[in-house]
Amino acid sequence: MAKGIIYLMSTAVPGLIKIGKTTMANYSQRMYNLESNGYRNVSSLKRVFAIEVEGYDEKELLLHTIFEKSRVADAELFAIDVNVVIQLLSSFEGTVVFPISETKQEIFEAATENITCGIIPDGVYYFARKKKSDNKLVKATVRVINGYWTLLKGSSLGIHEDIGTSNKSRKLRTQLPMDANGVLLDDFSLGDCSPSCAGSVVLNQSCDGWIEWKNAAGKTIDIYRKSALGTEAD
């Protein structure tokens, strides 16, 4: 079976994604063309995930069949949560082509967590935890709107990197407008982010964001996940 790349791209339309295939030799040019020119009158395409696999023709057909009910006409466009597709694709045997900074395991785990992130109501949430390596109280505030997280100015972030920081968290931290004491100097968009990734950016080490982030009433955001799953909240 031929080897090639299966890729996913987000679009200007929320919830609408493109699932396509290309060869490794044509990958860079294909991404450039789609990101520059769009596809079927849909603009602002942006690569989200790409993996090189054996039997890429068959695997693309399989994906199109699985998500047929979400397909838009005869185009390679689907009205579906991109995290569901990432979760499936990252379970395939193959080599991740994009994003190159994350492992398949990290990508799978993030996609799995992101699927449940939509249950978090729009609002402002708080993080507070003592960090021994910095000898300080790490405190942060985020605003969540439609699943997109924004870290707010004045948050006091962890400085030293400790165990379990993901590659995605490291990349986000390199972009933070932060002073030498870890104080955020301006609002910073984390984008479509999981609670644990946001917590890792704040703390500069791994953490369970579902129990670290709290609402204005002091309840952990895990209450929303428990409610959605039909289990009793604390």
Residue pairs with C-beta under 8 A, 6 or more apart in sequence:
1 54
1 55
1 57
1 58
2 54
2 55
2 56
2 57
3 24
3 52
3 53
3 54
3 55
3 56
4 21
4 22
4 23
4 24
4 52
4 53
4 56
4 57
5 21
5 22
5 23
5 24
5 27
5 50
5 51
5 52
5 53
5 56
5 97
6 19
6 20
6 21
6 50
6 51
6 53
6 56
6 59
6 60
6 63
6 89
6 92
7 18
7 19
7 20
7 21
7 22
7 27
7 30
7 31
7 47
7 49
7 50
7 51
7 97
7 98
8 17
8 18
8 19
8 47
8 48
8 49
8 50
8 82
8 85
8 86
8 89
9 17
9 18
9 20
9 34
9 35
9 45
9 46
9 47
9 48
10 17
10 45
10 46
10 48
10 82
11 17
11 18
11 39
11 42
11 43
11 44
11 45
11 46
11 77
12 42
12 43
12 44
13 42
14 146
15 79
15 80
15 81
16 42
16 72
16 77
16 78
16 79
17 48
17 77
17 78
17 80
17 82
17 85
18 34
18 39
18 42
18 45
18 76
18 77
18 78
19 60
19 63
19 64
19 67
19 76
19 78
19 85
20 30
20 60
20 76
21 56
21 57
21 59
21 60
22 30
24 52
24 97
27 50
27 97
31 47
34 45
35 45
35 46
35 47
38 44
38 45
39 45
39 75
39 76
39 77
40 75
40 77
42 77
47 98
48 82
48 86
48 98
49 82
49 85
49 86
49 89
49 90
49 96
49 98
49 99
49 107
50 96
50 97
50 98
51 89
51 90
51 92
51 94
51 95
51 96
51 97
51 104
52 94
52 95
52 97
53 59
53 92
53 93
53 94
54 93
54 94
59 92
63 85
63 88
63 89
64 71
64 76
66 88
67 78
67 80
67 85
70 78
70 79
70 80
71 77
71 78
72 78
72 79
78 85
81 115
81 118
83 111
83 112
83 114
83 115
84 111
84 115
86 107
86 108
86 111
87 108
87 111
87 112
87 115
90 96
90 104
90 107
90 108
90 111
91 108
96 102
96 103
96 104
96 107
99 107
99 168
101 167
101 168
101 170
101 171
102 110
102 166
102 167
102 168
103 167
106 166
106 167
106 168
110 166
110 168
110 194
110 197
113 194
113 195
113 196
113 197
114 192
114 194
116 225
116 228
117 147
117 192
117 193
117 194
117 195
118 147
119 224
119 225
119 227
119 228
120 144
120 147
120 195
120 221
120 224
121 144
121 224
122 144
122 145
122 146
123 143
123 144
123 215
123 216
124 141
124 142
124 143
124 144
124 152
124 216
125 141
125 142
125 143
125 144
125 213
125 214
125 215
125 221
126 139
126 140
126 141
126 142
126 213
126 214
126 215
126 216
127 138
127 139
127 140
127 141
127 142
127 199
127 202
127 203
127 212
127 213
127 214
128 137
128 138
128 139
128 140
128 214
129 137
129 138
129 203
129 207
129 212
130 136
130 137
130 138
131 137
131 138
131 158
131 160
131 162
131 203
131 205
133 158
133 160
133 162
134 158
134 159
134 160
134 182
136 156
136 158
136 159
136 182
137 156
138 156
138 157
138 158
138 182
138 202
138 203
139 155
139 156
140 151
140 152
140 155
140 156
140 157
140 184
140 202
141 151
141 152
141 154
141 155
142 149
142 150
142 151
142 152
142 190
142 198
142 213
143 149
143 150
143 152
144 150
147 192
148 189
148 190
148 191
148 192
148 193
149 189
149 190
149 191
149 192
149 193
149 198
150 187
150 188
150 189
150 190
151 176
151 184
151 187
151 188
151 189
151 190
151 198
151 201
151 202
152 184
152 187
153 184
153 185
153 186
153 187
154 183
154 184
155 183
155 184
155 202
156 181
156 182
156 183
156 184
157 176
157 178
157 182
157 183
157 184
157 201
157 202
157 203
157 204
158 182
158 202
158 203
158 204
158 205
159 181
159 182
159 204
160 204
161 170
161 204
161 205
162 203
162 204
162 205
163 205
163 206
164 200
164 205
164 206
165 200
165 204
165 205
165 206
166 197
166 200
166 206
168 197
169 197
169 200
169 201
169 204
172 190
172 197
172 201
173 201
173 204
175 188
176 184
176 188
176 201
177 184
177 185
177 186
177 188
178 184
178 185
179 185
190 197
190 198
190 201
194 209
195 209
195 210
195 212
195 213
195 221
196 206
196 207
196 208
196 209
196 210
197 209
198 209
198 213
199 207
199 208
199 209
199 212
199 213
200 206
200 207
200 209
203 212
209 221
210 220
210 221
210 222
210 225
211 220
211 222
212 220
213 220
213 221
214 220
214 221
215 221
215 223
219 233
219 234
220 234
222 233
222 234
223 233
223 234
226 232
226 233
226 234
227 233
